Every structure is written in C-alpha cells, then in structure tokens.
Amino acid sequence: MVSLPSRRSLFAAALSLAGRRRLPCHHAPAAAQTSSGAGGQAETEGPSGSTAMLRHLLLKLRATGPVTVAEYMREALTNPGQGYYTRGGGIGESGDFVTSPEISQIFGELIGIWYISEWIAMGKPKVFQLVELGPGRGTLTDDILRVFNQLTSLLSKCDVSIHLVEVSPKLSETQALTLTGGKVQSNPEDKSAYMQGVSKTGIPVFWYRDIQDVPPGHSFYLAHEFFDALPIHKFQRTEKGWREVLVDIDPEVPDQLRFVLSPSSTPATENFIQPEERRDHVEVCPEAGVIIQRLACRIEKDGGAALVADYGHDGTKTDTFRGFRNHKLHDVLRAPGTADLTADVDFSYLRKMTQGRTATLGPIKQREFLKNMGIDLRLQVLLQNSRDTETREQLLHSYDMLMNPKKMGDCFNFFALLPHHRFLHPDKKHKPESKSPVSPVAGFGELLLK
C-alpha cells in the first residue's frame, strides 16, 4: 500500500496532464430543445399516446389482468422489439436526458483517477478489469481510458481490460464506435462475450449481456445512472395493510393505462416490505439487490471495488417513479417505450443487500465527491489552457451543472463497495498497537492537493 503523499502526487499529475476531450455540450433552453426520441428512431405517437408498446401492453393486460410496476418498467425499457433502451435510449442533447459524462470531460477523468487511486491503495494488483454496467454511449469509459493512457507508465506492468455489460444492440454499436472506432468482432472465441475489440489506446474491450458472464478476477465496477433504471415494485400502506401498486387498463379510456392497488397482499408485498418500515409508500428494486449481492460476492472473493453514482436517497423517500422525454418530466404511463423511466435508488437497501460481505461508503452528494476528487483544480487547469471566451464559458457552465446543488450537485450521490481488508493497516496483524493511518478512500474524504 502506498503512502498518501504518493497518491496526492498521482492526483496532482493526472489533474494537470490529461488533455481535453472536446468542447462540453451546449445546453439549449428547454423550449428550444427537440427530441428525435430513442436513438433518433422514436415511433410516431398518436393523439392518445398510442404506440406499438402500448398496444402490446393492452393485449397483455386484457389477457392476464394488471401487472406490477416492475413488469411494466421491464417491458417499456427493455422489451426486445420496442423497449426504450433496446432501441437505443435517448441520451444526449437531442434525446430525452443528458448525463454527467456528456456534460463535462472532467467527470469521467475524476472517476478514472478514483479507480487508479484505489488500485494503488490495494497494492497495484497485476490484473485490472474495469467493468461498467449500462455504459450508455461509452463516453464515461472513453474519458476514463484517456486518464489511463496518461498514466501508461504507472499501469505498464498491469493487465488492463474493459468489460461492458450492455443489453441494447443499438447502444453497444455506439459504444464500439466511441471506444474502438467501430473495429469489433462479433461472437468472438470467448463465448461469454458477444462482442470484442481493442480501444483506440490499445486496451481490450469486451461486451456481455449479464454481469455473470464477466470473467472472475480483480475487478473495479462502475454503475453510473444504472440502478435508477432497474424495475421497481411500488407499495402503498392502507387500512387493510400493505397493497402493491399495479398497472391496468383505464376502463373509462380503454386505450390508456392507470395505477390500481392490488385487492389483497401479493408475493412481493410479503417478501419486500420490512416489518420496521415507517413510510406509507415504498419502492423496492429487487433486481438492484441481486446485482449488488453479486458485486459484493465478487469483491469479497477476488478483490477490487465498486463505485455507484445515481439519483438516490438513504431510505427516506417515497414516490420517486418518473419519466423523462425531451428533457422534461413525462407521464410514466403515457406512450410507453418512448420515454426514459426512472426511480431514485434506495442506498440503504443496497447497503443491506451486501449482507456485510463488503464495507460500504456513502451515499455522499455528487458535489462533495467531485470537490474531494479535485474538480476545482482540474477546472483551473482547463481554463488556463483555454484560449477563447466561448470555451471558457462552456467549461464554467458544465462545472455549474455538475456542482450546483439546485442542478446535479445534490441530485446525484456516490456510493462505494470495498473489501473489508481495504481498511485494515498491513501492520495490524503483527503490531495491533500500530496507529499508522490507513490510506483514505478518495472522494469520500477530503484530500489536500499540493
């Protein structure tokens, strides 16, 4: 384990050296923005919000009766034919929502530094698998790879590889273009991956449909705006006890959907509501619980760490299910398949589902994490290297988007899983009285950069 000063030197060097990716995005006023929908291929919506996905759901509901909110989300987002993400998702200024990596290169650079910092703190293992869940357009991984490229000498003796878990064929094509220039091989000899290539900086990249397909080994996991799109179950406390919120056809408007309460307790109600629950409305994402368990098991067995960045709360919020279309809030039951559906991540639930296999840090606000990671220093370096007023204004605008409490600064949180031994001083076994400080975890505590 390296001493803190050497990690400070790493931070300062990386923040100073990494080149510019491109101009940050402009952000037009909402009224001026137009959307081409999911990946530019959104289906035309009729007057009543009729879409192929809605017609599919109406047939299903007439045959089976009401479905859970989780089933509705799963269909609307990942249905093989008409799912929002399956068809590409509307990421970016011309789509339905924009993410932090699309706003500023600094975001991805600082996350890249976080992984390098933890890799050093864990003794520089010879294998470094970066695994991103739901990598969007590949922008975040691309920015991280640029940091890795700047620190090639540090990683020269390490076997670095990128592993992307992506279910959308359209998005995987976009990721391949971003990361490899489109030079990929489908159905490679490694049968667990459905596609592979080599990044522009010479690092192997693999694509998988499920995290269980990613090979074991010392891995660093990344989930940015991933858990918020996983299907949730919704529950309402009533005089008769807990009831699950379901989606059904509106009998007064036969081509529209509505929420109803289950007439009696459902299996999900019995399994997911905790006896000590005090809220009157609860959202639970069992799929997130399963994934976080898998991450915790892998980290416990093979080492590494996981970093989660997302909308969220620590077990306090109630009704957070919402839709986004053309950068505006959208009725979640209208025109399914044409809008992004999301719900805040319950970090207290994720913490509980690790079952103590790993240590957890956070959640802390995005602005705190980025400040601790040195965003102010990185901004100053980019401003000093910018020669025109427009670029400087864009840098300042993107910084404000990421850090302003009323924008993304307080909306997003960072949460980490780390092996328990990460917090044990190497001398502790032999010298229990040793009081030497354990190397702090970057981002979750203030590092003084000199």
Secondary structure, DSSP 4 states (H G I P E B T S, - for coil): ---HHHHHHHHHHHHHHPPP-SPPPP---GGG-----GGG-PPPP-TT---HHHHHHHHHHHHH--EEHHHHHHHHHH-TTT-TTTTT--BSTTSSB--HHHH-HHHHHHHHHHHHHHHHHTT--SEEEEEEES-TTSHHHHHHHHHHHHTHHHHTTSEEEEEEE---HHHHHHHHHHHHTT-EEES-SSTT-SEEEE-TTS-EEEEESSGGGSPPSSEEEEEES-GGGS--EEEEEETTEEEEEEEEEETTEEEEEEEEE-SS--HHHHHHS-TT---SEEEE-HHHHHHHHHHHHHHHHH-EEEEEEEEEESS------EEEETTEEE-TTSSTTSSEEE--EEHHHHHHHTTTSSEEEEEEEHHHHHHHTTHHHHHHHHHHH--SHHHHHHHHHHHHHHH-IIIIITTEEEEEEE-GGGGS-TTTTT-TT--PPPPPPTTSS-----
